[in-house]
Amino acid sequence: MGKRAGFSINHLGIHVYDLAAMKDFYTRVFDFTVTDEGPLPTEGGPVNIVFLSRSPEVHHQIALIQARPETVEFNVVNQISFLADSLDTLLAAYRKLVVEEGRVARSLSHGNALSFYIHDPEGNRLELFWNTPWYVVQPMVELMDFNQTPEALLAQAEAHARTLPGFKPRAQWVAEMAERMGVPAA
């Protein structure tokens, strides 16, 4: 598929309090690999940083920087989203994090994606999601029970999506967006 020339999103950095807990969470839950770590010189003195990646072609997709102020009144990060490669992957993560570990989650359909939201050890909201094979106009939220079979969950999500404005196959929506963006479609 074509894409626009210029910039693309590549990685993010998160200021953290407890570097060890955050490193453990992201390596254990999302299977990130530590690519490098150590002190980073800054104007205020050195701070520790850990670089994490899931791709051998990308040095880091997440940088954890131990420099979060003690008095943060509001976390400006709305969410950090992780795309699952399959519905089975998404549901396995749900079973591990919510059913087995007891994390509080909000599971839902956005029509064009099935998602569940949890928080990392420092309260950053994480979205774990899988794109459905269709599109509906956004925003859209419908609570879903992820404790059902993949087939039942997908059938429920599709039945609901078919009642919503703009329902169409994802491939059609992608082709329309490629045209709008002026890039070749796949």
N, C-alpha and C positions, 0 to 999 in steps of 0.2 A: 504494500500500500504506500502511496505517496505521503509525504508530510511536508510541512512548510519549511522553507529554508530559514536559517537563523537559529534561534534558541529553542531548547526543549528543557523540560524539568529533569534534573539529574539526581539531586540529593538534597537532604535537609539536615540542619543542625539543631540540636535541642540543648538548651541550658538545663542542667540537672543538679540536684542536691547530692544524691547518693549514687555516685558513679558505679560502684560495684553492683548494687541492686538493679540499676537500669541495664547495665551490660549483661547481667545474668538473665534478665527478663527477655531482652531482644535476641540473645543468642539461643536461649532455651525455647522460647515460644515460637519464634519465627525462623530459627535455624540460620541466623546471620553468623558470619565468620568475622573474627577480629582480624583486620588487615594490618593495622598499626595501632600503637597507643603510646602515650608518654606526655611529658610536660610541654605546654604551648606557651611561649613567652608572650605576655601581654603588657600593656601600659601599667596595669595594676599589679603586676607580678605574674609568675607562672601559674597556669591552671592545667589540670589534667584533661586529656582528650582521648577518646577511643573512637576509632574508625571501624565501621561495620559494613559488610557487603554480602550479597547473595549471588553475585556474579563475578567470575574471574576477570571479566573485561572492565569492571567498574571498581576503582580503588575503594570508594565508599559511597554508600547510598544513604547512610545515616552517620552523623558525627555527634557523639555525646560529649558535651563540654561541661566539666564540673565548675560551673560559674553562675548557677542560678541564685539570685539574691534571696536572702532569708525572708524578706517581706515583699512578696509578690501578691498584690491584692487581686489580680485578675489574670488568668491565663489567656493570652490572645490567640493561642492555637485552638482553632475550632475542632479540627480532627486531623489525624494522620491515617491515610487509607491504604490498605493492603489488598491487592487484587489476588484472589485465589485462582489457580489454574483449572479448577473444576469444582462442580457442586460438591463432589465427594470430599475434596480437600477442605472446603468451607465447613461442611458438616462435621468432619473429623476434628477440626479446630474448635468448633462449638462444643462438641462432646468433651474434649480435653479441658478447655478453659472454663466452661460453664457447668457442665454436668459433673465432671470429675473434680475440678479445683474449686468449684463453688463461686466463681466470679459472677458478679451481677452483670447482666447483659440485657440489651434491648434488641430483639430480633424482629426484622421487618422486611417488607418488599418496598422497593422504590419503583416497582413496575419494570424498569429496565435493569434492575439488579436486586439480588437478595443479599442482605447485610445483617451483621450483628455488631453492636457497639459495646466495647468494654473500656476500662481505663488501665493505663500502665501504672507501675508502682508510685509514680509522682502525680497521678491524676490527669495526665494527658489523655484525651479521648481518642480511641482507636476504632476505625471502621475496618472490619474484615468483610470483603464482599466478593461476589461472583456475578458477572454480567449474564443476564438472561438472553435468550435468542430473539428478543423483541424489544421494541422501544415504546414508551408512552411519554406524553408531555410531563415535564418536571416543573415544580417540585411535586412529589407524590410520596406519601407514607401510608403503609398499611401494616399493622402489627401482624406477625406470623409466629406460628409455633414451629420451631426448628427441631422438636423432638419427634417428628413424624418421618416416615420414609422419604428418601429423596424424590421418588416418583409422586407421592402424595403432595409433598411441598411444592414441587414444580407445577403439578396440575392445579393446585389451589392458586398459586401465584399467577399462572397463565389465565385461568378463568376470571380472576379479578382484573387483570391487565386488559383483557379483551373488552371490558366494560368502560375503559377509560379513554379520554380524548387522545387522538394521535396514534392509537395502537397500530404498529406496523412491524414487519420483520427488521431486525437489527441491521441486516445487510442493506436494506433499502435506505434506512436512516443514515448509515455510514456513507453510502453513495451520494446522498443529498448533501451531507456535510462536506464531503470532499469537493463537490461542485461549488458550494458556498465559499469554501476556503481557497478555491483555485488550485487544488492539487489533484494529481491523478488518483483515481479510485483503484482499489485492488483488482 
